[in-house]
Amino acid sequence: MFDSFGGVIASIGSVNTPAILMDILLTALVSVALGVLITLFYGFMNRKKGFYVEFAVTIIATCSVIGLIIAVIGTNIASAFSLAGIMSIVRFRSIRQKASDIAFLFVAMATGLTVGLGLWLPALLFVIVIGLLLNLYAIGADKLRPETRLIKICVPESMSFAGQFDDILKSHTLTYDLKRVRLISSGSVMELSYTVTLKDLGGIDKLLSDIREKNQNFGVTLMYDADDEQ
């Protein structure tokens, strides 16, 4: 690590001409711009599920820092990689990531490296192509992946619940499974917990309305994560 910092200091000492300084400045600006572009792809891909703003900032910082380091270090690629790796991994390990977050982090690192080597146009094309491919994959996966939800249906204790909602669930879901039955409200109400795989997210309103008609207008709860059951 000390050798890496020594290489950085030596390289900085050699940056003493306006042309080199201008080149480094342009590299930094292009790195930031492409980092912002990567962040836009990242934000669009995670627009429905939400994302960490801190991680979006990390993407921009990683891209620009690596680009600047490569530009300053020049041909000393080994020193550049070791130092850039130290600076990016520390922040990368401090927050929780999804698999897609890891992919975008590596895109940012590769983009910073490419920009630092002066290959600005290939870096731009790389960001656009990879960003589009990742977003197309996410859109396709959302359409193909079944939507699993948890539905809690309350019925009066006097009501026989066996098979009462089968016809409704069959018409609105691909699969359904009664997971739990419990008494609430001092034993006067039964709560039925179903795990369901929905056919169409657009039909949720109709599903809930049909259930309310069937359960005598008692409570119905739809949970968007089947793992959130308490």
N, C-alpha and C positions, 0 to 999 in steps of 0.2 A: 504493500500500500504506500509506503514511504517513497519507493521508487517512482510510483505513479505520480504522486504529488511533486516529486522532484522534476519529472518530465514536464508536468504542467507549467511549473515555474520557469523552467528553461525555455519552453516554447513561448510563454508570454513575453519573456525578455527579448525574443527575436522579433516580436510584432512592433516594429518601429517605423513603418512607412504608411502614408495615407492610403495607399492602394490596398494594403493588407487590412488595415482597420476598416475601410469601407466594405471590403469583402466579408469580413466577420460580422459587421453590422447588418448587411443584407441577409447573411445566413441566419442571423438571429431573428430578423423580421419574418423571413420566409418560414422558419421553423414555427414561430408563434402562429402565423396565419394557417399553416397546415394543421397545427395542433388544434386550432379552433374548428377547422373543417372536420377533423376526426371527432371532436366533441359533438358537433352537430349530428353526424351520423350516429354516434353513440346515444345522444339524447332522443333522436327519432326512433331508434330501435327499442328504447326503453320507455317510450312516452306513456304507455298504458300501465306499466308495472312500477314505474318510479325508479329513481337512481340517486346515488349520492352526488351532491354538487361538489363535495370535496374531491371525489374521484375524477370528475370531469376536469377540475382544475389540475389534478395530478397528471392527466393525459397531456394537457397543454405544457405543463412544466417539464415533464419527461421528454417530450419531443423537442422543446426549445433548448433544454440544458444539454441533451446529448448532441444536438446539432452544433451548439456553440463549442462544446468540448472538442468535437471532431475537427471543427474549423481551426481552433487554436492549436491543438496538438499536431495537426497536419498529418504526416505520414506515420507517426508513432501510434499505430492502431492498437497495439497491445495495451499501452498506457491509457488510451482513451476508453477502451472497453472496460478495463478494470475500475477506473474512476467513475465512469458513467453508471456502471452496474451498482457500485456502492451507493451512489446518490439516489438511484431510482428504487432499488429494492427496499431500502429503509422505509420509505413512505408506502410502498406497495404492500408491505406486510402489516401495516398498522390499521387497515380497515378491512371489513369483510367484503369479499368479492364473489360474483357469480362467474361461471365459466366464460360467458361473453365478455365480462370485464377484463379477464386475463387476456383474451384475444385482442381487445382494443389497446391494452397496455403494450403488448408486443408490436402492434401496428404503429403505435406512437414511437417506440424505440427504433424500429426499422426505418421509419420516416425521418426521425432525427439524424440517424446515421447517414442516410442517403443524401439529405440536404447538406449535412456537414461536409460530405465529399464533393459538393458542388453539383450534384445531379438533381437539379430542382424540378425539371419537367418530369423525369421518371418518378420522382417522389410524389408529385401531384397526381400523376396517372395511377400510381400505386394506391394512394389514399382513396381516390374516386372508385376504382375497380373493387378494392377490398370492402369499402364502405357499402357500396351497392350490393355486393354479394352477401355480406352479412345481414343486411336489412331484408333482402329477398328471402334469404333462408328463414329469418325470424317470422316474416309474413306467412310463408308457406307452412312453417311449423305450427303457427297459431291456428291456421285453417284446418290442418290435418289432425292436430292433437285434440282428443276429446276433452270437453270442459267438465271437470268433476267438481261437484258442489255438495254441501251438507244442508239438508232441509230439516228443520224441526217443526213438527206439526202438533199442535195442542188440540185435544179432544176431551169432551166431558167423560168423567170416569164411567158413567153409565153406558157409554157408546161402545159397541163392539168394534175394535179397530182392525180385526183380522180381514185382510183383503179389501178394506173400505176404499183405499186410494190406489189400488192396483191399476184400474182402468185409466185413471188420470196420469199416473206415472208412466204407464206404457205408451201413452200418446205423446208425451213430451220428452221422454228420456230414452237413451239407448240401453242403459242398465240402471237398476236401482236395487238397493239392499237395505233392509231394516236392521240397523245396528244396535239400537237400544230403545227400551221402553221404561219410563220412570214416572212415578207419581209426584206431582208438584202441587202447590197451593193447598197444603194440608190434606193431600190425598183426593181432592175433588177434581183434579185435572190430570190427564195422562199426556206425557210428551213423547212423541215418536220421532226418533232420529234416523233419517234415511241418508245414505250416501248415494248420489245419483250422478250419472253421466249424461249431460244435457245434449239434445239434438241440435238446438239452436238457441244461442244467447238472446236472440230477439224475441223468443217466446216465453221469457221469464214472467212477464206481467200476466199473460194468459194462464200460465201454470199456477201462479199464486192465487189468481182470481178463482180458478176452478177448485183449488183446495179449500179456499175460504167458503165457497158455497157448500162444499161437502162436509166440512167440520163444524158447521153451525156458527160460522163467523168467529171462531176462536182464533188465537194467535198462530201466526206462521212466520218462521224465521228462515231466511236464506243466508247461508254463510259462504263467502267467496273462497275460502280455503278449507278443504275438508279436514285438514289437520288441526284446525282451530277449536275443535270440539272440546268442551270442558266437562 
